[in-house]
Amino acid sequence: MKNTCKNLVSIITPSYNCSSFIIDTITSVLSQSYVDWEMIIVDDCSIDNSVEIIERFIGDNPKIRLIKLVNNVGSAQSRNAALEVANGRFIAFLDSDDIWYSDKLEKQVAFMLKRKAPISFTSYELIDENGASKNHIIHSVEKLTQIDYLKNTIIGFSTSMIDIEMVGDNFRMMDIRTRQDTSLWITLLGKGFLAHGLDKVLAKYRIHSNSISKNKIKAAMQVWNLYFQIHKFGLFRSIYYFLSYAFNAIKKRIYS
């Protein structure tokens, strides 16, 4: 394990053509009441002016670092590039179009230290492409084992945090096109770690009109492929977990 800085949070943000949203994302990090953080942004060969915007922030904020990839490799490898150089005890993931509340890190780090939680996640709010609230909250649950998570993939990636003093620092994102976050939690929870939920709304998750999550059938098939083809839970276990996932996904959207 690398020699990490005490209670430093390393914020991992992949970036690709995100000029419309990255200002709000970075600003939400700069507004944090918790000050012991570093932000590692990995640009995956953007062709818009994302890099120019990010570099303007870096000029005034040395805690923000930019890695510019020479080849377009996708979000999984972009996050892995950031993990290779992260110095923090805590790893927090923040996508380049999502937003944190100003007390997100403060409350979540305190929660993890109090609970001795290896992994944590929080409740979050859905917003549209323009940042307007969709008046919909996804509430966290108290704890998740791997089986719990397979039946209810409720961890919002931009709300998640990992304590590498407990989990270790050798985890990486699987290099698959989608659902890399789901695969990561399946893997880590499969090692016996618990994910602890903090039921406070501390992040805003942006829903895009053309996002994969809008296509429910396609998204569901990606989950099935993850269970059956990639993680190889077998036909009957995969069917059981998938049907439970589908039921909870519908319930989460209707009743949250």
C-alpha positions in Angstrom: 0.0 0.0 0.0 1.2 3.5 -0.8 2.1 5.9 2.0 -1.1 8.1 1.9 -1.7 11.4 3.5 -3.8 11.3 6.7 -7.5 11.9 5.9 -6.7 13.5 2.5 -9.5 12.9 0.0 -8.4 12.2 -3.6 -11.2 13.2 -5.9 -11.2 11.3 -9.2 -12.9 13.0 -12.2 -12.7 11.7 -15.8 -13.4 14.4 -18.4 -14.4 14.2 -22.0 -16.0 17.1 -23.9 -17.6 18.4 -20.7 -17.2 22.1 -21.2 -20.9 22.7 -20.6 -20.7 21.3 -17.1 -17.2 21.1 -15.7 -17.3 24.6 -14.3 -20.1 23.7 -12.0 -18.4 20.5 -11.0 -15.1 22.0 -10.1 -16.8 25.0 -8.3 -18.7 22.5 -6.1 -15.3 21.0 -5.1 -13.8 24.4 -4.4 -16.8 25.3 -2.2 -16.3 22.3 0.1 -16.2 23.0 3.9 -13.7 20.2 4.1 -10.4 21.5 2.9 -8.1 18.5 2.9 -8.5 17.3 -0.7 -6.9 17.0 -4.0 -8.8 16.8 -7.3 -7.3 14.7 -10.2 -9.0 15.4 -13.5 -8.1 13.1 -16.4 -9.0 14.5 -19.8 -9.6 11.8 -22.3 -8.7 13.7 -25.5 -11.5 16.2 -25.5 -12.1 18.1 -28.7 -14.0 21.0 -27.1 -12.5 23.6 -24.8 -12.7 21.5 -21.6 -8.9 21.5 -21.1 -8.7 25.3 -21.4 -11.4 25.7 -18.8 -9.8 23.2 -16.4 -6.4 24.9 -16.8 -7.9 28.3 -15.8 -9.0 26.7 -12.5 -5.6 25.1 -12.0 -3.9 28.5 -12.3 -5.5 29.6 -9.0 -5.9 26.2 -7.3 -2.8 24.0 -7.0 -4.9 21.3 -5.4 -6.4 20.6 -8.8 -4.3 18.4 -11.1 -4.9 17.7 -14.8 -3.7 14.6 -16.6 -4.0 14.9 -20.4 -4.1 11.5 -22.1 -2.6 11.1 -25.5 -5.1 8.5 -26.7 -8.9 8.2 -26.1 -9.3 5.3 -23.7 -12.6 5.7 -22.1 -13.8 6.5 -18.5 -12.6 3.3 -16.9 -8.9 3.8 -17.9 -9.2 7.5 -17.2 -10.2 6.8 -13.6 -7.4 4.2 -13.4 -4.8 6.8 -14.5 -6.0 9.0 -11.7 -5.9 6.2 -9.1 -2.2 5.5 -10.0 -1.2 9.0 -8.8 -3.7 9.6 -6.0 -2.2 10.4 -2.6 -5.3 10.3 -0.4 -6.5 7.9 2.2 -10.0 8.4 0.9 -10.9 8.0 -2.8 -14.0 9.9 -3.9 -15.5 9.7 -7.4 -17.1 12.7 -9.0 -18.2 12.7 -12.7 -17.6 15.8 -14.7 -21.3 16.7 -15.0 -22.3 16.1 -11.4 -22.3 18.5 -8.4 -21.6 18.1 -4.7 -23.2 20.0 -1.9 -20.7 22.1 0.0 -20.7 19.9 3.1 -20.4 16.6 1.2 -16.8 15.7 2.1 -17.0 17.0 5.6 -20.1 14.9 6.5 -19.0 11.8 4.6 -15.5 11.7 6.0 -16.8 12.1 9.5 -19.4 9.4 8.9 -16.7 7.0 7.6 -14.4 7.6 10.5 -17.1 7.2 13.1 -18.5 4.0 11.4 -15.1 2.6 10.4 -16.6 2.2 7.0 -14.5 0.8 4.2 -17.0 2.1 1.6 -19.7 4.7 1.8 -22.3 6.4 -0.3 -25.0 9.0 0.2 -28.4 10.0 -1.0 -28.6 12.3 -4.0 -30.9 14.5 -6.0 -31.6 14.2 -9.7 -31.2 17.3 -11.9 -31.8 17.9 -15.6 -29.2 18.9 -18.3 -29.7 22.6 -17.3 -29.2 21.9 -13.6 -32.8 22.3 -12.6 -34.1 19.9 -9.9 -36.3 17.0 -11.1 -37.8 16.9 -7.6 -36.6 13.4 -7.2 -34.4 12.0 -4.4 -32.6 8.7 -4.4 -32.2 7.7 -0.8 -29.3 5.5 0.4 -29.8 2.4 2.5 -28.0 1.7 5.8 -25.7 -1.1 4.6 -25.0 -3.2 1.5 -23.4 -6.6 1.2 -22.6 -8.0 -2.3 -25.9 -9.8 -2.4 -27.8 -6.7 -1.3 -26.1 -4.7 -4.0 -26.7 -7.2 -6.8 -30.4 -6.9 -6.0 -30.4 -3.1 -5.6 -27.6 -1.2 -7.4 -28.3 1.9 -5.4 -24.8 3.4 -5.0 -24.6 6.7 -6.8 -21.0 6.8 -8.1 -20.5 10.5 -7.6 -21.6 10.0 -4.0 -19.2 7.1 -3.3 -16.0 7.0 -1.2 -13.4 4.3 -0.4 -11.0 4.2 2.6 -7.9 2.6 1.1 -6.5 2.0 4.6 -9.2 -0.6 4.9 -9.8 -1.7 1.3 -6.3 -1.4 0.0 -5.1 0.6 -3.0 -4.8 -2.1 -5.6 -8.4 -1.9 -6.9 -9.0 -0.6 -10.4 -11.9 -0.1 -12.8 -12.7 -2.9 -15.2 -12.1 -1.8 -18.7 -15.6 -2.3 -20.0 -17.7 0.2 -22.0 -20.4 0.8 -19.3 -21.3 -0.1 -15.8 -17.6 0.1 -14.6 -18.9 1.4 -11.3 -21.3 -1.5 -10.8 -18.5 -3.9 -11.6 -16.2 -2.2 -9.0 -18.8 -2.6 -6.2 -19.5 -6.2 -7.1 -15.8 -6.9 -6.9 -15.1 -5.0 -3.6 -18.3 -6.2 -1.9 -17.5 -9.7 -3.0 -14.3 -9.5 -0.9 -16.5 -9.1 2.2 -16.4 -5.3 2.6 -19.7 -3.5 3.5 -20.9 -0.3 1.9 -22.4 2.0 4.4 -25.1 4.5 3.4 -25.4 8.0 4.7 -29.0 9.1 4.2 -28.3 12.8 3.5 -28.6 14.4 0.1 -25.1 15.5 -0.6 -24.8 15.4 -4.4 -26.7 16.2 -7.6 -26.7 13.7 -10.4 -27.4 15.0 -13.9 -29.8 13.2 -16.2 -29.1 13.7 -19.9 -31.8 13.4 -22.5 -29.5 11.0 -24.5 -28.0 9.2 -21.5 -27.9 5.4 -21.3 -29.9 5.5 -18.1 -32.8 7.0 -20.1 -32.9 3.8 -22.2 -34.2 1.4 -19.5 -34.1 -1.7 -21.6 -30.6 -1.1 -22.8 -29.4 -0.3 -19.3 -31.1 -3.5 -17.9 -29.4 -5.6 -20.6 -26.1 -4.2 -19.5 -26.7 -5.2 -15.9 -27.7 -8.7 -17.1 -24.5 -9.0 -19.1 -22.5 -7.9 -16.1 -24.1 -10.6 -13.9 -24.1 -13.5 -16.3 -21.2 -12.9 -18.8 -18.6 -10.8 -16.9 -19.0 -11.8 -13.3 -20.3 -15.3 -14.1 -22.8 -15.8 -11.3 -24.4 -18.7 -13.3 -27.8 -18.7 -15.0 -30.1 -19.2 -12.0 -28.3 -16.8 -9.6 -28.1 -14.2 -12.4 -31.8 -14.5 -13.1 -32.6 -14.1 -9.4 -30.3 -11.1 -8.9 -31.5 -9.5 -12.2 -35.2 -9.8 -11.4 -34.6 -8.3 -7.9 -32.5 -5.5 -9.5 -35.3 -4.8 -12.0 -37.9 -4.7 -9.2 -35.9 -2.4 -7.0 -35.0 -0.1 -10.0 -38.6 0.4 -10.7 -39.5 1.0 -7.0 -36.6 3.4 -6.6 -37.7 5.6 -9.4 -41.4 5.6 -8.4 -41.2 5.9 -4.6 -38.0 7.8 -3.8 
